[in-house]
Amino acid sequence: MAPLQEGQYMIQTSSQSSARLNLQHYWVTESLGYLLHPSIPVAPDAKIADIATGTGAWPVSYSLHAAVPSSVQIDGFDVTDDMFPPADWLPSNVSLRTLDVLKPIPAELKGVYDVVCIRYFGVQVRNNDPSGVLANLVEMLKPGGYIQWVESDIYSQRVVKPTSCTLPESTALERHLAVWRRYLDASGLRYDWLAALPTHCIRHGMSEAHIYTPPSTPALRFTLTTAVLGAWEELSYNLDKDKEPDEFLGSGRELREKIGAFWREVEAGAALEQRFFVTVARK
Ligand SMILES: C[S@@+](CC[C@H](N)C(=O)[O-])C[C@H]1O[C@@H](n2cnc3c(N)ncnc32)[C@H](O)[C@@H]1O
């Protein structure tokens, strides 16, 4: 049996997940230098959707941006409202609601949006095939509308160390990444589809598609590493619910013990690095 079943979410939607996602939002926004790629035009009456919005960090940040008029409507959607702020605390042009983007899109959301954004949904894309979710995103767009898909490749993440680091050649983090890849393989979680996303977009009827691979920002490596270790800790609590230890990651307790060792290596200078992909496509 695969460690993760089709559609099963690998991590959690707890208050700890909210904190991690908000940290990740800081990391990705600072790393990219934009929330919306500069090639995407936004009219004063634009309607924008953010799919799998999590804490709603993207819609809230975008609405607070000085260059974005309050006439731009931003709707965030997620399969759960666990991490949404209270509705009456949201900016007036932001709404958040539940939507399972792996199921058929309700008629009232079809052809409505000028821009549809999605960020960090890769853990729900199985067997290198984003077709199901992509078809739904395209359906939500008006003709001529844009998709922005931001994703990191968590399969090929690697350990980096500063020149001053005295850690040995092979760290516990590096050994874990080898096991991690076997866990992802067994769960159908390869990230080869990311580089091919523009081709998938064209196949789904988009008229143009471009991919950008921004460089990582070394000063933000510890921020990213903190977010990744947090995600692994959430995964460890999911493993606690299984009767048997996972074939690759062991029990939840064993994974948390390993994470303790990773933290000591991080304190000694080790950090994680991930490749970014930003795909922009026009319907
Ligand atoms: C890694 S988080 C990313 C959150 C947000 N996009 C961000 O970048 O801060 C993935 C999100 O996908 C949501 N999710 C998982 N399965 C989903 C589905 N079938 N439909 C909609 N959202 C889903 C989770 O609840 C979670 O909030």
The ligand as an ORCA input file, in Angstrom:
! r2SCAN-3c Opt
* xyz 0 1
  C       0.808     23.748      1.202
  S      -0.751     24.519      1.496
  C      -0.590     26.005      0.533
  C      -1.494     27.127      1.000
  C      -1.398     28.436      0.212
  N      -1.620     28.227     -1.201
  C      -0.085     29.126      0.422
  O       0.758     29.132     -0.485
  O       0.116     29.707      1.519
  C      -1.866     23.527      0.547
  C      -3.320     23.863      0.761
  O      -4.088     23.036     -0.135
  C      -5.309     22.770      0.495
  N      -5.947     21.648     -0.199
  C      -5.624     20.337     -0.146
  N      -6.437     19.612     -0.929
  C      -7.298     20.490     -1.514
  C      -8.377     20.352     -2.443
  N      -8.714     19.148     -2.912
  N      -9.045     21.462     -2.827
  C      -8.707     22.690     -2.328
  N      -7.695     22.875     -1.448
  C      -6.996     21.796     -1.045
  C      -4.912     22.491      1.939
  O      -6.016     22.578      2.828
  C      -3.860     23.583      2.162
  O      -4.425     24.746      2.681
*
